[in-house]
Amino acid sequence: MITALDHVQLAAPPGSEDRLRAFYTGALGLAETPKPPVLAGRGGCWFEAGSVRLHLGIEADFRPARKAHPGLRVTGIDALAARIAAAGAPVGWDEDLPGHRRFFSEDPVGNRLEFLEPLPPPD
């Protein structure tokens, strides 16, 4: 029986860890989590905020997915969009999901990311 989603893993090219750290800790405000020593030698980095865990694993022939992405629920979506844009990442707003404000962006290696904030219920 599945009880929870433990983490989402995205891929990244070799040598991209410093750029990923700057984006995920700086623009997104996630904390970097140390990888277990047995896995640290593989490269990559892990991040978390509360129960949200994102793992970035190194892939030699990396190509970012065009459609696949994590959907990250947020609060303060306008401030987050401004931080992401200030970090040089694209911010593309999308109004197609009823009951939410959302935008799409990319991390420094081209991984697609969705950020969404539920709208308050109508009166």
BALUMSE-535580 format. One record per atom (N, C-alpha, C): residue number from 1; residue in one letter; atom name; x, y, z. Coordinates in nm, 3 decimals, decimal comma. Layout:
REM BALUMSE-535580
NODE   seq   type   atom         x         y         z
NODE   NUM      a     CA         X         Y         Z
...
***
This chain:
REM BALUMSE-535580
NODE   seq   type   atom         x         y         z
NODE     1      m      N     0,084    -0,118     0,000
NODE     1      m     CA     0,000     0,000     0,000
NODE     1      m      C     0,089     0,125     0,000
NODE     2      i      N     0,064     0,217    -0,090
NODE     2      i     CA     0,138     0,343    -0,096
NODE     2      i      C     0,081     0,437     0,009
NODE     3      t      N     0,168     0,499     0,086
NODE     3      t     CA     0,122     0,588     0,193
NODE     3      t      C     0,162     0,734     0,175
NODE     4      a      N     0,265     0,761     0,095
NODE     4      a     CA     0,309     0,899     0,076
NODE     4      a      C     0,408     0,904    -0,040
NODE     5      l      N     0,431     1,022    -0,089
NODE     5      l     CA     0,537     1,046    -0,187
NODE     5      l      C     0,660     1,088    -0,109
NODE     6      d      N     0,768     1,011    -0,119
NODE     6      d     CA     0,888     1,039    -0,042
NODE     6      d      C     0,970     1,153    -0,102
NODE     7      h      N     0,993     1,150    -0,233
NODE     7      h     CA     1,070     1,255    -0,299
NODE     7      h      C     1,045     1,250    -0,449
NODE     8      v      N     1,088     1,355    -0,517
NODE     8      v     CA     1,088     1,360    -0,662
NODE     8      v      C     1,233     1,375    -0,704
NODE     9      q      N     1,276     1,293    -0,800
NODE     9      q     CA     1,412     1,304    -0,852
NODE     9      q      C     1,409     1,365    -0,990
NODE    10      l      N     1,493     1,466    -1,008
NODE    10      l     CA     1,515     1,527    -1,139
NODE    10      l      C     1,659     1,497    -1,178
NODE    11      a      N     1,686     1,500    -1,305
NODE    11      a     CA     1,822     1,475    -1,352
NODE    11      a      C     1,893     1,608    -1,378
NODE    12      a      N     2,026     1,601    -1,384
NODE    12      a     CA     2,108     1,718    -1,410
NODE    12      a      C     2,239     1,673    -1,474
NODE    13      p      N     2,303     1,762    -1,550
NODE    13      p     CA     2,429     1,722    -1,612
NODE    13      p      C     2,546     1,725    -1,514
NODE    14      p      N     2,651     1,651    -1,543
NODE    14      p     CA     2,769     1,653    -1,456
NODE    14      p      C     2,824     1,795    -1,439
NODE    15      g      N     2,867     1,825    -1,318
NODE    15      g     CA     2,928     1,955    -1,289
NODE    15      g      C     2,831     2,069    -1,266
NODE    16      s      N     2,702     2,042    -1,255
NODE    16      s     CA     2,603     2,149    -1,240
NODE    16      s      C     2,562     2,175    -1,095
NODE    17      e      N     2,620     2,106    -1,001
NODE    17      e     CA     2,575     2,114    -0,861
NODE    17      e      C     2,578     2,256    -0,805
NODE    18      d      N     2,682     2,333    -0,831
NODE    18      d     CA     2,689     2,469    -0,775
NODE    18      d      C     2,576     2,558    -0,826
NODE    19      r      N     2,545     2,548    -0,955
NODE    19      r     CA     2,434     2,627    -1,010
NODE    19      r      C     2,301     2,582    -0,952
NODE    20      l      N     2,286     2,450    -0,934
NODE    20      l     CA     2,163     2,398    -0,875
NODE    20      l      C     2,148     2,444    -0,730
NODE    21      r      N     2,256     2,439    -0,654
NODE    21      r     CA     2,252     2,484    -0,514
NODE    21      r      C     2,210     2,631    -0,506
NODE    22      a      N     2,269     2,714    -0,589
NODE    22      a     CA     2,235     2,857    -0,587
NODE    22      a      C     2,087     2,879    -0,616
NODE    23      f      N     2,032     2,808    -0,711
NODE    23      f     CA     1,892     2,825    -0,748
NODE    23      f      C     1,798     2,768    -0,643
NODE    24      y      N     1,819     2,643    -0,605
NODE    24      y     CA     1,724     2,577    -0,515
NODE    24      y      C     1,730     2,634    -0,373
NODE    25      t      N     1,846     2,674    -0,325
NODE    25      t     CA     1,852     2,734    -0,191
NODE    25      t      C     1,825     2,883    -0,197
NODE    26      g      N     1,875     2,952    -0,299
NODE    26      g     CA     1,858     3,097    -0,309
NODE    26      g      C     1,720     3,137    -0,357
NODE    27      a      N     1,690     3,109    -0,483
NODE    27      a     CA     1,563     3,154    -0,541
NODE    27      a      C     1,443     3,082    -0,480
NODE    28      l      N     1,457     2,951    -0,454
NODE    28      l     CA     1,342     2,875    -0,403
NODE    28      l      C     1,337     2,866    -0,252
NODE    29      g      N     1,448     2,893    -0,183
NODE    29      g     CA     1,448     2,891    -0,037
NODE    29      g      C     1,447     2,752     0,025
NODE    30      l      N     1,484     2,649    -0,052
NODE    30      l     CA     1,492     2,514     0,004
NODE    30      l      C     1,624     2,499     0,080
NODE    31      a      N     1,627     2,404     0,170
NODE    31      a     CA     1,751     2,373     0,243
NODE    31      a      C     1,817     2,254     0,175
NODE    32      e      N     1,949     2,259     0,162
NODE    32      e     CA     2,019     2,143     0,109
NODE    32      e      C     2,032     2,040     0,220
NODE    33      t      N     2,008     1,916     0,186
NODE    33      t     CA     2,018     1,804     0,278
NODE    33      t      C     2,139     1,719     0,238
NODE    34      p      N     2,225     1,685     0,332
NODE    34      p     CA     2,340     1,602     0,295
NODE    34      p      C     2,295     1,465     0,242
NODE    35      k      N     2,360     1,422     0,136
NODE    35      k     CA     2,334     1,288     0,084
NODE    35      k      C     2,407     1,187     0,173
NODE    36      p      N     2,355     1,068     0,187
NODE    36      p     CA     2,428     0,964     0,260
NODE    36      p      C     2,564     0,942     0,196
NODE    37      p      N     2,667     0,917     0,276
NODE    37      p     CA     2,803     0,901     0,220
NODE    37      p      C     2,811     0,801     0,105
NODE    38      v      N     2,737     0,692     0,111
NODE    38      v     CA     2,743     0,592     0,005
NODE    38      v      C     2,689     0,647    -0,128
NODE    39      l      N     2,603     0,749    -0,123
NODE    39      l     CA     2,546     0,808    -0,245
NODE    39      l      C     2,616     0,937    -0,286
NODE    40      a      N     2,685     1,003    -0,195
NODE    40      a     CA     2,746     1,133    -0,222
NODE    40      a      C     2,847     1,127    -0,337
NODE    41      g      N     2,916     1,016    -0,351
NODE    41      g     CA     3,015     1,002    -0,456
NODE    41      g      C     2,958     1,005    -0,597
NODE    42      r      N     2,827     0,989    -0,608
NODE    42      r     CA     2,762     0,991    -0,739
NODE    42      r      C     2,735     1,132    -0,789
NODE    43      g      N     2,760     1,232    -0,703
NODE    43      g     CA     2,729     1,370    -0,740
NODE    43      g      C     2,582     1,400    -0,717
NODE    44      g      N     2,542     1,517    -0,762
NODE    44      g     CA     2,405     1,561    -0,742
NODE    44      g      C     2,386     1,625    -0,605
NODE    45      c      N     2,263     1,663    -0,575
NODE    45      c     CA     2,233     1,726    -0,447
NODE    45      c      C     2,085     1,707    -0,414
NODE    46      w      N     2,056     1,713    -0,284
NODE    46      w     CA     1,921     1,695    -0,235
NODE    46      w      C     1,876     1,821    -0,162
NODE    47      f      N     1,746     1,852    -0,175
NODE    47      f     CA     1,689     1,972    -0,113
NODE    47      f      C     1,556     1,936    -0,049
NODE    48      e      N     1,518     2,016     0,053
NODE    48      e     CA     1,387     1,994     0,115
NODE    48      e      C     1,335     2,121     0,181
NODE    49      a      N     1,204     2,122     0,198
NODE    49      a     CA     1,133     2,225     0,274
NODE    49      a      C     1,011     2,156     0,331
NODE    50      g      N     1,005     2,142     0,463
NODE    50      g     CA     0,895     2,067     0,524
NODE    50      g      C     0,896     1,925     0,473
NODE    51      s      N     0,782     1,879     0,420
NODE    51      s     CA     0,773     1,742     0,370
NODE    51      s      C     0,808     1,730     0,221
NODE    52      v      N     0,845     1,840     0,159
NODE    52      v     CA     0,881     1,840     0,017
NODE    52      v      C     1,029     1,807     0,002
NODE    53      r      N     1,058     1,705    -0,077
NODE    53      r     CA     1,198     1,666    -0,101
NODE    53      r      C     1,222     1,655    -0,251
NODE    54      l      N     1,324     1,726    -0,298
NODE    54      l     CA     1,367     1,719    -0,437
NODE    54      l      C     1,510     1,669    -0,441
NODE    55      h      N     1,534     1,567    -0,521
NODE    55      h     CA     1,668     1,513    -0,540
NODE    55      h      C     1,711     1,544    -0,683
NODE    56      l      N     1,831     1,592    -0,700
NODE    56      l     CA     1,888     1,616    -0,831
NODE    56      l      C     2,001     1,518    -0,851
NODE    57      g      N     1,983     1,427    -0,944
NODE    57      g     CA     2,081     1,324    -0,970
NODE    57      g      C     2,155     1,350    -1,100
NODE    58      i      N     2,281     1,315    -1,103
NODE    58      i     CA     2,364     1,340    -1,220
NODE    58      i      C     2,342     1,233    -1,326
NODE    59      e      N     2,326     1,279    -1,448
NODE    59      e     CA     2,304     1,191    -1,563
NODE    59      e      C     2,399     1,235    -1,674
NODE    60      a      N     2,487     1,145    -1,717
NODE    60      a     CA     2,592     1,179    -1,814
NODE    60      a      C     2,535     1,236    -1,944
NODE    61      d      N     2,430     1,178    -1,997
NODE    61      d     CA     2,373     1,227    -2,124
NODE    61      d      C     2,243     1,303    -2,098
NODE    62      f      N     2,244     1,390    -1,999
NODE    62      f     CA     2,127     1,465    -1,954
NODE    62      f      C     2,060     1,544    -2,067
NODE    63      r      N     1,928     1,535    -2,071
NODE    63      r     CA     1,843     1,621    -2,152
NODE    63      r      C     1,720     1,653    -2,069
NODE    64      p      N     1,690     1,780    -2,047
NODE    64      p     CA     1,572     1,810    -1,964
NODE    64      p      C     1,443     1,766    -2,032
NODE    65      a      N     1,350     1,719    -1,950
NODE    65      a     CA     1,218     1,680    -2,003
NODE    65      a      C     1,143     1,805    -2,047
NODE    66      r      N     1,070     1,795    -2,155
NODE    66      r     CA     0,993     1,909    -2,204
NODE    66      r      C     0,857     1,922    -2,134
NODE    67      k      N     0,801     1,810    -2,090
NODE    67      k     CA     0,667     1,812    -2,031
NODE    67      k      C     0,667     1,770    -1,884
NODE    68      a      N     0,741     1,666    -1,849
NODE    68      a     CA     0,741     1,615    -1,712
NODE    68      a      C     0,796     1,721    -1,617
NODE    69      h      N     0,735     1,728    -1,497
NODE    69      h     CA     0,778     1,829    -1,399
NODE    69      h      C     0,713     1,800    -1,264
NODE    70      p      N     0,776     1,848    -1,156
NODE    70      p     CA     0,707     1,847    -1,028
NODE    70      p      C     0,617     1,970    -1,019
NODE    71      g      N     0,502     1,954    -0,955
NODE    71      g     CA     0,413     2,065    -0,925
NODE    71      g      C     0,429     2,099    -0,777
NODE    72      l      N     0,478     2,218    -0,749
NODE    72      l     CA     0,509     2,257    -0,612
NODE    72      l      C     0,406     2,357    -0,561
NODE    73      r      N     0,332     2,319    -0,458
NODE    73      r     CA     0,232     2,408    -0,399
NODE    73      r      C     0,305     2,510    -0,312
NODE    74      v      N     0,267     2,637    -0,326
NODE    74      v     CA     0,337     2,745    -0,257
NODE    74      v      C     0,238     2,841    -0,192
NODE    75      t      N     0,291     2,927    -0,107
NODE    75      t     CA     0,220     3,044    -0,059
NODE    75      t      C     0,304     3,165    -0,100
NODE    76      g      N     0,240     3,278    -0,120
NODE    76      g     CA     0,313     3,397    -0,163
NODE    76      g      C     0,369     3,382    -0,303
NODE    77      i      N     0,283     3,341    -0,395
NODE    77      i     CA     0,328     3,307    -0,531
NODE    77      i      C     0,388     3,427    -0,605
NODE    78      d      N     0,336     3,547    -0,582
NODE    78      d     CA     0,391     3,664    -0,651
NODE    78      d      C     0,534     3,693    -0,607
NODE    79      a      N     0,560     3,685    -0,476
NODE    79      a     CA     0,696     3,708    -0,426
NODE    79      a      C     0,792     3,601    -0,477
NODE    80      l      N     0,745     3,476    -0,482
NODE    80      l     CA     0,830     3,368    -0,533
NODE    80      l      C     0,861     3,390    -0,680
NODE    81      a      N     0,761     3,427    -0,758
NODE    81      a     CA     0,784     3,453    -0,901
NODE    81      a      C     0,887     3,565    -0,919
NODE    82      a      N     0,879     3,668    -0,836
NODE    82      a     CA     0,976     3,778    -0,845
NODE    82      a      C     1,117     3,729    -0,812
NODE    83      r      N     1,131     3,645    -0,709
NODE    83      r     CA     1,264     3,592    -0,673
NODE    83      r      C     1,321     3,506    -0,785
NODE    84      i      N     1,235     3,424    -0,844
NODE    84      i     CA     1,280     3,336    -0,952
NODE    84      i      C     1,323     3,419    -1,073
NODE    85      a      N     1,243     3,519    -1,107
NODE    85      a     CA     1,279     3,607    -1,220
NODE    85      a      C     1,409     3,682    -1,190
NODE    86      a      N     1,427     3,728    -1,067
NODE    86      a     CA     1,551     3,799    -1,029
NODE    86      a      C     1,673     3,708    -1,039
NODE    87      a      N     1,651     3,577    -1,024
NODE    87      a     CA     1,760     3,481    -1,037
NODE    87      a      C     1,791     3,449    -1,184
NODE    88      g      N     1,714     3,509    -1,275
NODE    88      g     CA     1,738     3,490    -1,417
NODE    88      g      C     1,663     3,376    -1,481
NODE    89      a      N     1,570     3,316    -1,408
NODE    89      a     CA     1,492     3,205    -1,463
NODE    89      a      C     1,362     3,259    -1,522
NODE    90      p      N     1,308     3,192    -1,623
NODE    90      p     CA     1,183     3,237    -1,682
NODE    90      p      C     1,065     3,217    -1,588
NODE    91      v      N     0,965     3,302    -1,602
NODE    91      v     CA     0,839     3,288    -1,527
NODE    91      v      C     0,727     3,302    -1,629
NODE    92      g      N     0,655     3,194    -1,651
NODE    92      g     CA     0,545     3,194    -1,747
NODE    92      g      C     0,414     3,162    -1,677
NODE    93      w      N     0,332     3,264    -1,660
NODE    93      w     CA     0,203     3,246    -1,592
NODE    93      w      C     0,107     3,167    -1,679
NODE    94      d      N     0,021     3,088    -1,615
NODE    94      d     CA    -0,076     3,005    -1,684
NODE    94      d      C    -0,206     3,008    -1,604
NODE    95      e      N    -0,316     3,039    -1,669
NODE    95      e     CA    -0,445     3,051    -1,600
NODE    95      e      C    -0,540     2,936    -1,629
NODE    96      d      N    -0,488     2,825    -1,678
NODE    96      d     CA    -0,574     2,715    -1,722
NODE    96      d      C    -0,618     2,618    -1,613
NODE    97      l      N    -0,567     2,631    -1,491
NODE    97      l     CA    -0,606     2,538    -1,384
NODE    97      l      C    -0,705     2,607    -1,292
NODE    98      p      N    -0,833     2,570    -1,297
NODE    98      p     CA    -0,933     2,636    -1,214
NODE    98      p      C    -0,898     2,627    -1,065
NODE    99      g      N    -0,924     2,736    -0,995
NODE    99      g     CA    -0,904     2,740    -0,851
NODE    99      g      C    -0,761     2,762    -0,807
NODE   100      h      N    -0,672     2,794    -0,900
NODE   100      h     CA    -0,531     2,813    -0,867
NODE   100      h      C    -0,470     2,928    -0,947
NODE   101      r      N    -0,368     2,988    -0,891
NODE   101      r     CA    -0,275     3,072    -0,967
NODE   101      r      C    -0,151     2,987    -0,983
NODE   102      r      N    -0,094     2,992    -1,103
NODE   102      r     CA     0,025     2,910    -1,123
NODE   102      r      C     0,114     2,968    -1,232
NODE   103      f      N     0,241     2,930    -1,224
NODE   103      f     CA     0,335     2,962    -1,330
NODE   103      f      C     0,434     2,847    -1,346
NODE   104      f      N     0,498     2,847    -1,461
NODE   104      f     CA     0,602     2,749    -1,491
NODE   104      f      C     0,736     2,822    -1,500
NODE   105      s      N     0,840     2,751    -1,466
NODE   105      s     CA     0,975     2,804    -1,476
NODE   105      s      C     1,069     2,688    -1,509
NODE   106      e      N     1,199     2,718    -1,506
NODE   106      e     CA     1,302     2,617    -1,528
NODE   106      e      C     1,415     2,640    -1,430
NODE   107      d      N     1,478     2,532    -1,388
NODE   107      d     CA     1,598     2,547    -1,306
NODE   107      d      C     1,716     2,577    -1,400
NODE   108      p      N     1,836     2,597    -1,347
NODE   108      p     CA     1,949     2,637    -1,432
NODE   108      p      C     1,990     2,536    -1,539
NODE   109      v      N     1,944     2,412    -1,529
NODE   109      v     CA     1,980     2,313    -1,631
NODE   109      v      C     1,862     2,278    -1,721
NODE   110      g      N     1,750     2,349    -1,706
NODE   110      g     CA     1,636     2,332    -1,795
NODE   110      g      C     1,525     2,242    -1,746
NODE   111      n      N     1,532     2,193    -1,621
NODE   111      n     CA     1,422     2,113    -1,568
NODE   111      n      C     1,299     2,201    -1,552
NODE   112      r      N     1,186     2,156    -1,602
NODE   112      r     CA     1,060     2,230    -1,593
NODE   112      r      C     1,005     2,218    -1,451
NODE   113      l      N     0,958     2,330    -1,397
NODE   113      l     CA     0,901     2,335    -1,262
NODE   113      l      C     0,768     2,409    -1,267
NODE   114      e      N     0,668     2,357    -1,197
NODE   114      e     CA     0,539     2,423    -1,185
NODE   114      e      C     0,521     2,468    -1,041
NODE   115      f      N     0,474     2,591    -1,023
NODE   115      f     CA     0,446     2,647    -0,891
NODE   115      f      C     0,300     2,687    -0,890
NODE   116      l      N     0,224     2,640    -0,789
NODE   116      l     CA     0,083     2,673    -0,785
NODE   116      l      C     0,037     2,705    -0,644
NODE   117      e      N    -0,055     2,799    -0,638
NODE   117      e     CA    -0,114     2,842    -0,511
NODE   117      e      C    -0,265     2,838    -0,526
NODE   118      p      N    -0,333     2,762    -0,439
NODE   118      p     CA    -0,479     2,758    -0,447
NODE   118      p      C    -0,539     2,896    -0,419
NODE   119      l      N    -0,644     2,928    -0,491
NODE   119      l     CA    -0,718     3,053    -0,466
NODE   119      l      C    -0,811     3,031    -0,348
NODE   120      p      N    -0,842     3,138    -0,274
NODE   120      p     CA    -0,940     3,122    -0,167
NODE   120      p      C    -1,076     3,083    -0,226
NODE   121      p      N    -1,154     3,006    -0,148
NODE   121      p     CA    -1,286     2,967    -0,201
NODE   121      p      C    -1,374     3,091    -0,223
NODE   122      p      N    -1,459     3,086    -0,325
NODE   122      p     CA    -1,548     3,201    -0,350
NODE   122      p      C    -1,647     3,219    -0,235
NODE   123      d      N    -1,686     3,342    -0,215
NODE   123      d     CA    -1,784     3,372    -0,108
NODE   123      d      C    -1,921     3,324    -0,141
***
